[in-house]
């Protein structure tokens, strides 16, 4: 009998049946080109192919707005060149019997100012060349890490412009819809995950520290209106590609990028009830705060408010993950650092083999070091 039987059981997720409940979390690794944000298949194909035994791979945060970069060398899903290279990666994962979703992101106020503001503004693309956010509030007490900054040195985040309601409806939401259609219908992904977490654009509308809008459908004045953009984006994507191929990720406690909310429990529960009728493939959440600013039981909040498939993430070991699935608290667990360091993570769980330790200093090297050099287990 397997040591972690619950983790290794199949799971019905949307239109798919996962082979196991060990999910590969979306992990920014900065392996795309800086010019064009095209996936570099010479490194990325092997990286994802090697991890195809995951119940589901959720591929890294991928830009929906052209050149709106938050990581300097993250991939996009808006050009023919990007789609062509992603298709090669998806095909490789499928040949290994794997399933792969793509996470869709708009960086919002966490974008890199000098890379975004240097773009030409035009009537054809009224969002280009502008740093965009829920409100004109910059990220404070955080700086752009040197490995993401264009200069190679830590930089200050810029002061963003507040999007109008019309720009949200006619600009931002269609970007996510087009990204989802490109991912599924052109690149062949099995589904998409909407990135509503970690202080990026959708999360900035979601939480009150960054949403100071005083009126309108996306106002920061009520819990319901703060949930509205995540709902509208998610529903629009569901309408375009089918709800059984759409997941959503949130991080109601995470303080990264200066985020906080006075009542994260009520906010989480309200969003869960609001999206319940959409019948998503899954809801994926970060269960804690990566900067240890707030505490709360996100697992319990979601469990009591949402009946769909629930994927929890952040600092799990196999024992705790297996136990929470057995107790009905979660349906699956997403692993990040463990998947970086162990391409054969599922096999290690099956056999209870020891794990490689990750090397955080190599997470964003943009080379093969720390990317494709972790060994599989050698018996």
C-alpha positions in Angstrom: 0.0 0.0 0.0 1.2 3.5 -0.9 2.6 5.6 2.0 0.5 8.5 0.9 -2.6 6.9 -0.6 -4.8 10.0 -0.6 -2.3 12.0 -2.6 -2.0 9.2 -5.2 -5.8 8.7 -5.8 -7.3 10.0 -9.0 -9.4 13.2 -8.9 -12.2 14.5 -11.2 -11.3 18.1 -12.1 -13.5 19.8 -14.6 -13.7 17.7 -17.7 -10.5 15.7 -16.7 -9.6 12.9 -14.4 -6.2 13.5 -12.8 -4.0 10.5 -12.2 -3.0 11.8 -8.7 -3.6 14.8 -6.5 0.0 16.1 -6.6 -0.3 19.4 -8.5 2.6 21.4 -9.9 2.1 25.0 -8.8 2.6 27.8 -11.2 6.3 28.8 -10.8 7.9 31.9 -12.4 11.3 30.9 -13.6 12.2 33.7 -16.1 13.2 31.4 -18.9 11.5 33.2 -21.8 13.2 35.8 -24.1 13.4 39.4 -22.9 12.6 40.6 -26.5 9.3 39.2 -27.4 8.7 37.1 -24.2 8.8 33.9 -26.3 9.2 30.6 -24.3 12.6 29.2 -24.9 11.8 25.6 -25.7 15.4 24.5 -25.6 15.1 24.7 -21.8 11.4 25.0 -21.0 10.3 21.9 -22.9 12.5 19.6 -20.9 11.5 21.3 -17.6 7.8 20.7 -18.1 8.1 17.3 -19.8 10.2 16.0 -16.9 7.3 16.9 -14.5 4.5 15.4 -16.6 3.7 12.8 -14.0 2.0 15.5 -11.9 -1.7 15.1 -11.6 -1.8 18.6 -13.2 0.9 21.0 -14.2 -0.2 24.6 -13.8 2.4 26.4 -16.1 3.9 29.7 -14.9 2.3 33.1 -14.9 2.0 34.2 -18.5 1.3 37.7 -19.8 -2.0 38.6 -21.4 -1.2 42.2 -22.3 1.7 42.7 -24.8 5.0 43.5 -23.1 3.4 44.2 -19.7 6.2 42.6 -17.8 6.5 42.1 -14.1 9.5 39.7 -14.3 11.5 40.9 -17.3 11.7 37.5 -19.0 8.4 35.8 -18.3 6.4 34.4 -21.3 3.4 35.7 -23.0 0.4 34.2 -24.8 -0.6 37.0 -27.2 1.8 36.5 -30.2 2.0 33.8 -32.9 5.7 33.1 -31.9 4.7 32.6 -28.3 1.8 30.3 -29.2 4.0 28.2 -31.5 6.6 27.6 -28.8 4.0 26.9 -26.1 2.5 24.3 -28.4 5.7 22.4 -28.5 5.8 22.3 -24.7 2.2 21.3 -24.4 2.6 18.5 -27.0 5.6 17.1 -25.1 3.7 17.0 -21.8 0.7 15.3 -23.5 3.0 12.7 -25.1 4.0 11.8 -21.5 0.4 11.4 -20.5 0.3 14.7 -18.6 -2.3 17.5 -18.2 -1.3 21.1 -18.3 -3.1 24.4 -17.6 -1.6 27.9 -18.2 -1.8 30.6 -15.6 -2.9 34.0 -17.1 -1.6 37.2 -15.4 -1.7 40.9 -15.7 1.0 42.4 -13.4 -0.9 45.7 -12.7 1.1 48.0 -10.5 3.7 45.3 -9.9 4.9 45.8 -13.5 8.4 47.0 -14.3 8.0 50.8 -15.0 10.8 51.5 -17.4 9.9 48.5 -19.6 6.2 49.4 -19.7 6.4 53.1 -19.9 8.8 53.1 -22.9 6.2 51.6 -25.1 4.4 53.8 -27.6 0.8 54.8 -26.8 -1.6 54.5 -29.6 -5.3 54.7 -30.5 -5.1 51.0 -31.5 -3.9 50.0 -28.0 -5.0 52.6 -25.4 -3.6 50.5 -22.5 0.0 50.5 -24.0 2.7 52.5 -22.4 0.8 53.0 -19.1 1.3 51.5 -15.6 -2.2 50.3 -14.7 -3.9 49.6 -11.4 -7.1 49.7 -9.4 -6.1 53.0 -7.8 -3.2 55.4 -8.3 -1.3 53.9 -5.3 2.2 52.6 -5.7 3.6 49.6 -4.0 5.3 50.8 -0.8 7.9 49.1 1.4 8.8 46.7 -1.4 11.2 47.2 -4.3 11.6 45.4 -7.6 14.2 42.6 -7.0 17.4 43.1 -9.0 16.9 39.9 -11.0 13.5 41.2 -12.3 14.6 44.8 -12.9 15.8 46.0 -16.3 18.9 47.7 -14.7 19.9 44.6 -12.8 19.6 46.6 -9.6 16.8 47.0 -7.1 14.3 49.6 -8.3 11.3 51.4 -6.9 7.8 50.5 -8.2 6.1 53.2 -10.2 3.0 55.3 -9.5 0.2 53.7 -11.5 -2.8 55.2 -13.3 -6.3 54.2 -12.1 -8.1 52.3 -14.7 -11.6 53.6 -15.7 -14.5 51.3 -15.5 -14.7 51.3 -19.3 -11.0 50.4 -19.6 -11.6 47.5 -17.3 -14.6 46.2 -19.2 -13.4 46.9 -22.7 -9.6 46.4 -22.2 -8.6 44.3 -19.3 -11.3 41.6 -19.4 -10.9 41.0 -23.2 -7.2 40.5 -22.7 -7.8 37.6 -20.3 -10.4 36.1 -22.7 -8.1 36.3 -25.7 -5.2 34.8 -23.6 -7.5 31.9 -22.6 -8.6 31.3 -26.2 -5.0 31.4 -27.5 -3.9 29.0 -24.7 -6.6 26.4 -25.3 -7.6 26.7 -28.9 -4.2 27.5 -30.4 -1.5 26.3 -28.1 -3.4 23.2 -27.0 -3.4 23.7 -23.2 -6.0 21.6 -21.3 -7.2 24.7 -19.5 -6.2 28.0 -17.9 -5.9 29.4 -14.4 -6.8 33.1 -13.7 -4.1 34.7 -11.6 -6.1 36.6 -8.9 -3.3 36.5 -6.3 -0.1 38.0 -4.9 -0.8 41.7 -5.5 -1.1 41.7 -9.3 -3.9 43.5 -11.1 -6.9 41.3 -10.1 -5.8 41.0 -6.5 -5.2 44.8 -6.4 -9.0 45.2 -7.1 -9.8 42.5 -4.6 -8.2 43.9 -1.5 -8.8 47.2 0.2 -5.2 48.3 0.7 -4.8 48.8 -3.0 -8.4 49.5 -4.1 -9.5 53.0 -3.1 -12.1 53.5 -5.8 -15.1 55.3 -4.4 -17.8 54.4 -6.8 -18.7 52.1 -9.7 -18.9 48.3 -10.1 -15.3 47.8 -9.0 -15.3 50.2 -6.1 -13.2 49.4 -3.0 -15.9 50.4 -0.7 -17.7 47.0 -0.3 -16.6 43.4 -0.2 -18.9 42.6 -3.1 -17.5 45.3 -5.4 -14.0 44.3 -4.6 -14.8 40.7 -5.7 -16.4 41.9 -8.9 -13.4 42.1 -11.2 -12.2 38.6 -10.4 -15.7 37.4 -10.9 -16.2 39.2 -14.2 -12.8 38.1 -15.7 -13.5 34.5 -14.6 -17.0 34.4 -15.9 -16.0 35.9 -19.2 -13.2 33.4 -19.6 -15.6 30.6 -18.7 -18.1 31.8 -21.3 -15.3 31.8 -24.0 -13.7 28.4 -23.3 -15.9 26.4 -21.0 -16.0 26.6 -17.2 -14.7 23.0 -16.9 -11.4 24.2 -18.3 -11.0 27.2 -16.0 -9.4 27.5 -12.6 -8.9 30.5 -10.3 -6.0 31.3 -7.9 -6.3 33.6 -4.9 -4.1 34.6 -1.9 -6.4 36.3 0.6 -3.6 36.6 3.3 -0.5 37.1 1.2 1.2 40.4 2.0 3.6 40.4 -1.0 3.5 43.7 -2.9 2.1 45.5 0.1 -1.2 43.8 0.1 -3.6 43.5 3.1 -7.3 43.5 3.9 -9.0 44.2 7.2 -11.3 41.2 7.0 -9.8 38.5 4.8 -12.1 35.9 6.1 -15.3 37.7 5.1 -13.7 38.6 1.7 -12.7 35.0 1.0 -16.1 33.5 1.9 -17.9 36.1 -0.1 -15.8 35.4 -3.2 -16.3 31.7 -2.8 -20.0 32.0 -2.7 -20.0 34.5 -5.7 -18.0 32.1 -8.0 -19.8 28.9 -6.9 -22.4 29.1 -9.7 -19.7 29.3 -12.3 -18.8 25.6 -11.8 -15.1 26.1 -12.2 -12.7 23.2 -12.7 -11.1 24.3 -9.4 -10.3 27.0 -6.9 -6.6 27.2 -6.0 -5.5 29.2 -3.0 -2.4 30.2 -1.1 -3.2 29.2 2.5 -1.0 31.7 4.2 1.1 34.8 4.0 4.6 34.5 2.5 5.7 37.6 4.5 4.1 36.5 7.8 2.0 39.7 8.1 -1.4 38.1 8.6 -2.6 34.8 10.0 -5.9 33.0 9.4 -7.3 29.6 8.4 -7.9 29.9 4.7 -8.4 26.2 4.4 -11.3 26.3 6.7 -12.8 29.5 5.1 -12.8 27.9 1.7 -14.0 24.5 2.9 -17.0 26.0 4.5 -17.9 28.3 1.6 -17.1 26.5 -1.6 -18.3 23.0 -2.7 -16.1 22.7 -5.9 -12.6 21.2 -6.2 -10.2 22.9 -3.8 -6.4 23.0 -4.3 -4.4 24.3 -1.4 -0.8 25.5 -1.6 2.1 26.7 0.6 4.7 24.8 2.6 3.1 21.4 2.6 4.9 18.1 3.1 3.5 14.8 1.9 2.2 13.8 5.3 0.2 17.0 5.9 -1.1 17.0 2.3 -2.3 13.4 2.5 -3.9 14.0 5.9 -5.8 17.1 4.7 -7.2 15.2 1.7 -8.2 12.3 3.9 -10.0 14.7 6.3 -11.9 16.3 3.4 -10.3 19.7 4.0 -8.8 19.9 0.5 -9.1 17.9 -2.7 -5.5 18.3 -3.9 -2.3 20.1 -2.9 0.0 22.2 -5.2 3.7 21.9 -4.6 6.1 24.6 -5.7 9.7 24.4 -4.4 9.5 20.6 -4.1 8.7 20.4 -7.8 11.5 22.7 -8.8 14.0 20.4 -7.0 12.4 17.1 -7.8 11.2 16.5 -11.4 10.2 13.0 -10.3 8.2 14.3 -7.3 5.2 11.9 -7.9 7.5 8.9 -8.0 9.2 9.9 -4.8 5.9 10.2 -3.1 4.9 6.7 -4.5 8.1 5.1 -3.2 8.7 7.4 -0.2 12.1 8.2 -1.5 14.1 11.2 0.0 13.8 14.6 -1.7 16.4 16.9 -3.3 16.6 20.2 -1.5 15.8 23.3 -3.6 18.4 26.0 -4.2 16.5 29.3 -3.9 19.5 31.3 -5.1 19.0 29.7 -8.6 15.3 30.2 -9.0 15.7 33.1 -11.4 19.1 32.5 -13.0 17.7 32.4 -16.6 20.1 29.5 -17.2 20.0 25.7 -16.9 21.6 26.1 -13.4 18.9 25.3 -10.9 16.4 24.7 -13.7 17.2 21.5 -15.5 20.0 20.1 -13.4 18.1 18.5 -10.5 18.6 14.7 -10.7 15.9 12.1 -10.5 16.2 9.6 -7.7 19.0 7.1 -8.2 18.2 3.9 -6.3 
